[in-house]
């Protein structure tokens, strides 16, 4: 058992069971005598791995047959460009929901290719952030798509409901919450996610796209940015990030052994409820900046009432084996990211530390 807990927002903690399996197979994968990193991506061995990993992901998320699953390089930020390049029609109009820094990055990239309308953005009540309900949004019925970020890692804001966009395709950047709770894939046109939170190591991005949305992209689209080309070639138009794909396959199998997404949803709720419950009971020392209805289960952003104690908190936390609790450089404060691989024991250790720290510094 590892003696430290990684609360980083990503690249994030991986299951110890997965890391040990990868370690054991590093030099001799499946008794072949070579590492999985060394085999050809078009050979039968890796083809089998790819097929099995897709099947496991489809099972975990209950992905309908009319959706393609594409395994890509480039990180989720690449999708900020790929989405408009592939979904814009002659209208080149899209609605975006702005709930944080990652939403803003997606918006700025989409503006390079067409017209972006901000349908809604984060609101505040008594200085606490929240996501406004859809009845206050301004959606365009003729938009090519609607884009939103269900979970914002930096601000600790999360949708606990799915927007209803009618016939307009809904696109979701699920990088920081995919596989954390069940979702109905058929409510979305495109789901995309970087791997480095709940799926595996950095370097892999997964796109789940409804087949009717796969078409020729805008004419100046780079070849590798075409969903059609990537789907037609089963993610093998060029060499994919094979080791990252391998790690993802181990994580999918691990999740299935643990009971699937429904089981992780229960665990994640318990972890989040514990931490938010403690913060709410100690408002004289710890502060959370988000209304309860919009709080993230994956990323708990908080701060100390006395901000001068933040550096001391981080320094002492490391001594206790609690790492990467510093808030994002653009937000400051503190942040505890609790993805699927974070055991409940890690959250308990954090709560014990927070209790002792408050006693010493009140």
N, C-alpha and C positions, 0 to 999 in steps of 0.2 A: 504494500500500500504506500503510495506516495505521501510525503509528509507536508506538502504545500498545496494550497488551493489557488487556482488561477481564475480570478474574477475579471480577466480582460475581455474586452468587447469583440476581439477578433484580430488576428488568429486566436482562437479560443481553446479552452481545455478540451482534450479528446479523451474518450473512455480508456481507462488503463487496460482493460481487456483487449481493446483494439490495438493499442500501442505494443502490448506484449506479443500479440499475434504477428504484427508487422515485423517486430524485432526477430522473432523466431524464423520468419520466412524471408528475411532480408537476403541471405546468401543462397537459399535453396527453396525456391517457391514451388510448393506442391511436389517436392522430390524430383524436380526437373534438373537440379544442379546449377540453376542460374537464378538471378533475381528477376522479379517481375518488371523491374526497370529496364532490363536488358533484352526483353523479347519484342519482336516486331508487332506493331499495333494491328496489322492486318492478318496476322497468323491465327490459327485455330484456337490457340491457348487464350490469347487476349480477347478474341471474339466471344469466347464462351464467358469470360469474366464480364464483358460489357453487356451481354444479353442477360446474364443472371442479375447484375446490378440494376438494370432497368426493370426487370420483372419484380425485384424486391421493392423498388421505389413505387412502382405501380400498385403493388399490393398494400404498402404502407399508407399511400395517399388515396387509394381507390380511384386511380386515374382512369377515366372512360376510354374506350377504344378509339374514339374519334379525336384523341389528342396525341400529338407526337411529343416525345421526350428527347431533347437534344443535350448532349454533354459538350461544353465548349470551354475554351481558354478565354482569358481576357478580363476576368472579374466582372462583378455585377455592373460596375460603372460603364463597361462597354455596352451594356443593354440600354443605357441612357440614349445612345445613338441608334442602336439597332432597332429599337421599338419604333421611333418615328420613320426611319428609313424604310422599314418594311410595312408599316401600317398606314402611313399617309397615302391618301388617294389624291386625285386632282385638287380636292378642296384644301388639303394640307392644314387641317384644323384639329386641334386636340384640347381636351379639358384636363387640367392637372389640379390635384389637391395638394396644397403646401402645408405640411405639418412639421417641417424641420429641415435640417441642413441637407439630408440626402434627397428629400423632395426637391429642394432648391437646385441642387446639382442636376437632377434629371430635367428640371424645367429649363435651366440655362442651356443645356445641350440640345433639347428639342427645339428651342428657338432658332437654332442654326438652320433648321430644315423646314420650318413652317410656322403657323400662327398658334400661339399658346394662350389659352384663356385660363385664368386662375378661378376655379369654380368654388373653392373654399380654402380657408387657411386657419391655423391654430388661433383660438381665442383665449381670453383670460377672464377669470372671475376671482376677485379678491387676490389678485397676483398669482393665481394658480392656472396653469395651462390646461386646456381641454380641447377636444375635437368637436366642433359644432355639428349638431344633428343634420342629416341630409335635407330636411325641409327648409334649411336656410341657404342651401347651395344654389348656385346658378349654373346648371348644366345645359349644354346645347344639344338638342336632339339630332343635329346634323354633324356632330363631331365625329372624327374618324375613330377615336377611342377616348377613354377616360383612364388616367394614370393616377395611382396613389401608392403610398408606402404604408402598409399595415402596421409596421413597428419602426419607430425612429430610435436608433440606438443612443444617439447623443443626448436627446432631451428626455428619454424615458417615457415616450408617449406611444400608445398602441390603440388601434381600432379593435373593439370587441364585437364588431358587427361588420357585415359586408355591404358596401354601397349597392343600391339598385340602380343600374344604368340602362335598363330596358334593352333595346336592340343594339345599343352602342357597346362595343367590346370593352370589358373592364380589364385593365392591365395592373398587375400588382408586383411590386418589388418586395418579395418575401425573404430577403437575405437573412434578416435577423430573427425570423419567427417560423420559418418553414419547418415542418415536422414537430413543432412544439405542441400543437393541438390539432384536432381533426378540422378539416375544411371541406367544403363541397367544391371540387375542382370545376364542375360544370357551371359554376357562377362566374367563371373567369374566361377571358379570351386568351390571355397570356399570364403565366406565373413565371417569374425568374428569381434566381437566388444564387449568390455566391456561396461557396462551400464552407467557408472558414468559421461558421458559427455552429450550426447543428449537423452539418453533413460531413465535414472532414477537414482537410488541410487547405490552405490557400492555393489558388491556381486553377480551380475548376468552377465553372458556372453551369447551372442547370436551367434549361428553358422548357417549360411545358406549354405547348401552343395548340390551340384548336385548329384542326386541319383546314377549315374553310378560310382561315386567316393567312394561310401560307400561299403567297403569290409572288410575282416578280416585284422586287423592291424598286425604289426610285432609281432612275437610270445611272446616277453617279455613285451608287452604293458600291463600296469595295466588295470584291467577291466573297471574302470570308465573313462579311456582315450580312449575307443573305440567308434568311431562315430557310428559304426554299432549297438553296444549294446544300445547306447543312443537313436539312431533313432528308433530302433525296439521297444523300450519301451516308445516312445513318451516323452522323457525327464524325465521319472519317474522311472528309474531303482533304484535310491535311492532318498531320500528326497531332493527336489530342494530348493533353497532359496526363499521361498514362499512370504515373504513380499516384497522383491526386485522385484519379478515377478509381484506382485500386483501393485506396484508403476509404473512399466513399462507399465502395462495395462492402468493406468490412463493417463500417458503421451501420449500413442498412441491415446487414445480417444480425448485428448486435442488437439493434432496435427490435427486430422481430423476436429474438430470443427473450428480450425483456418484457414483451407483451404488446408491442406496437405503439402507435401514436396515442391511442386512448390512455394507455398506462402512463406515458410521459406527460400527458396533459394533467393528470391527477398529481403527479410528482411536482410539476412546475407550479401548479396552483398552490400546493402546500408550501413550497419554498418561498414564493412571492408573498403569500399571506403572512408567513412568519416575519419576514423582513419589514413589510409595510406596517404590519401590526405593531412591531416594536417601535418603529419610527413615529407612528401616530401616538403611541403612548408616552413618548419622550420628546414632545415638541419644544420643551425648554432647552433641548440640547441638539436634536437632529431635525432637519427640515427636508420635506419632499416637495418639489415645485409643481406637482401635477394633481388635478382633481382625481379622486378615486375612480371615477367612471372611465378615465382615459389612461390609467397607469399601465405601464408595460410590465408583463410578467417576466420578460427576458432581461431587461436592463433597468435596474432601479437606480435612478439618479437621486442623490441626496447631498446635503451639505451640513456643516456644523454651524450652529447659531453664532458661535465665535469663530469666524473664518481664520483667525490667526493660528488656530490649533490644527489646521488642515495638514500642514507638513509634518507636524508631530504625529498626527493620526496615521499618516501613510508610513512613516518611519517605524512606528511601533507595530503597525499591522504586519509589516514584513518580518519583524522579529517573531511574530506569532504564526508565521507561515501563510499569511494572507497577502497575495500579490495582485498588482495591477488594479488597484481600487481608485486610482487617480481619474478624475473626470476628464472628458475630452478637452483638448487644448482650447477649443472655441467656447466651451461652456464652463470650465472650471469645476470646482467642488469635487465631489466623489461619485463613484458609480460602481455598482456591483452587477456584473453580467452573470446570469445563472442559466446557461443553456442546458440542453439535455444531459450533457456529460457531467455537469456539476452535481455531486451527490448532496443529499439533504444534510449530511454530516458537515459539509463545507459551509452551508448556511448557518448551521448551529454554531460552528466555530466562530463565524463572523459575529453572530449575535452575542456570544459570550465575550468576545473582545470588545464590542461596542459598549456592553454593559460595564465592563471593568474600566474602559477608557473614560466613560462619562463619570463614574464614581471618582476617578482620580483628578479630573479636570473641571468639575463643577465649581 
